[in-house]
Structures are given as structure tokens and as C-alpha cells.
Amino acid sequence: MQADLKNGTIKGLLETPKHGGPFPVMIIIAGSGPTDKDGNTIGNPGKNNSLKMLAESLAEKGIASIRYDKRGIGENMQLTGKEEDLRFEQYIDDAAAWVKFAKKDGRFSKVGIIGHSEGSLIGMAAAKKTETDIFISLAGAGEPIDQVLIKQLEEQLTPSLLTETKDILAKLKQGKQVETVSADLQSVFRPSVQPYMIS
């Protein structure tokens, strides 16, 4: 199945209960990074299938779900374009497109969103933009993202790299890109991903 976007379509997977509808449907949004619609992070060994199992469990309880690869991942790789052009708002618009799609589909009685981690923030913003009936946050951040990143990285970084991380985040919060980033921090703060982080 697919939902219409301003410039193309986004593909997703519908999981439905065995009995006839109409039934409620939940849009499931994965967390940050290269995490696919099933909850598996590309590059990590093995599969946890956490979001796939969530969808299957919902179906057993009479609730349909739509889960999808975010732009730049799996079936929706073509939606990325250049990394430096990606913005957080695009993820919000994608989730909102799924809500609009589901609202028009007679198989669904109510439409909700379940967001995991970064997907929680995406879902929360999309729920505000649409007529979403329910929103569920799974491990959503309760702090600004810069503080979350610092907590995630402080155990892994040397004191000098942690100081550099804090300086970079302070500049990004001001809307300024940082041209020089240590090699050890390129995976997180490479110049091409900074516009997304600022957004």
C-alpha cells in the first residue's frame, strides 16, 4: 500500500485482524537512524522485529496497523534525495500523510499513531497536524534532543570529544552549522546531517 506525498508516494505495510472491519488502525513510526518498519536497525547484527511483533499483537486484539520504512530506508530509499536536504519536518509530513490516507479508508473506524523513540516526536507532531484519535509514545524522549544525545554519548567519548560534542550541539541549536568536526564524531555530526539536526 502507499500514501500520497507532495512529491511522490510512500510505501507501507498493512497488518489487519482476521475478522472483518471496520477496525481501528495505528500508524507505527520507527525510531531514529536506519531503523526499518519492522524495528530492525540496518548494520546491527540480527533482527529484533519489535515493531513487526507489535503489529501482529495489535492484529490479534482487533486493531489494524500500518508500518513503513521512513524516507531513506528500505522501500522508501528513493524519497531521501541528498542527505543535506533532509529535514525533520519531512518525517512529520510523511506520518501525517499516512493518517490522511487511513482517515479516507472505510476499513478503519479510528486512526491513531504509535511512535517509538524519535518516532514518538515525529508522531506527536503529526498527531497535532491531523485529526488523530489517539497517540501512544513508546520510549519517547522527555528532554530536548541535545540532552538525549549527550547522555547517549557521554559513556562512549573521551572528555575532549564530549566537550566538542557539547560545543557542536550549542552551535546547531543556534541554527549554525559546524564545518570542522573530529573524525571520531563524523558519524554523528558530519556536515551533511547537520541541517537535519538543526531542523
Secondary structure, DSSP 8 states (H G I E B T S, - for coil): -EEEETTEEEE-EEE--SS-S-EEEEEEE--SSSB-TTS-BTTSSS---HHHHHHHHHHHTT-EEEE---TTSGGGGGG---GGG--HHHHHHHHHHHHHHHHH-TTEEEEEEEEETHHHHHHHHHHHHTT-SEEEEES--SS-HHHHHHHHHTTTS-HHHHHHHHHHHHHHHTT---S---GGGHHHH-GGGHHHHH-
